[in-house]
Amino acid sequence: MRKIISFMHISLDGFVAGLKGEIDWVKVDEEIFDYVGKRISEGDTALYGRVTYQMMESYWPTAGDKPTATKHDIEHSKWYSKVHKIVLSKTMKEADLTNTKIISDNFLNRINELKQQAGKEILLFGSPTATHSLIQLNLIDGYWLFVDPIILGRGIPLFVDIKDKMKLKLLTTRQFTCGVTELNYIVDRQ
């Protein structure tokens, strides 16, 4: 069975965005880009909420074609164009979206069907609202967190309204020179 791994930057106090969704506090550099690029190349499906998908779609399809494109822009643009994209949205409609499928209802059954299909990891990028929904449905199998060295004090938390405790098993950690720490967990369902 395929696993859904939530990929998220998070503040030390547990927020994934500011109150208005701002992520201007997230630290990224070439070291992180290279590390993430290698890891996501192992996945063949990207899962997004509507807002994150629209943000990604407005940039990545052509980012690698620009004269000022960085190595990361070129590599991620290529990956983005070939990866199968799933968008969780109750308002978007499928209309000539390249390599993209919209799931607008019955998330539990539709995502479980997706997990049963042949393929590699399903990477859930950002998308706090979609992540909250999938946490409530117990559909996330792992958390790939990049802890930024900042305390926001308030914002959009990663974990809200958790009904049952969730045991996690730490797989790996990594400290980046910019101060970000990666924590890679799987959900321990035993």
Buried (B, 14 or more C-beta within 10 A) or exposed (E): EBBBBBBBBBBEEBBBBBEEBEBEBBBBEEEBBEBBBEBBBEBBBBBBBBBBBEBBBEEBEEBBEEEEBEEBBBBBBBBBBEBBBBBBBEEBEEEEBEEBEBBBEEBEEBBEEBBEEEEEBBBBBBBBBBBBBBBBEEBBBBBBBBBBEBEBEEBBBBEEEEEEEBEEEEEEEEEBEEEBBBBBBBBEEE
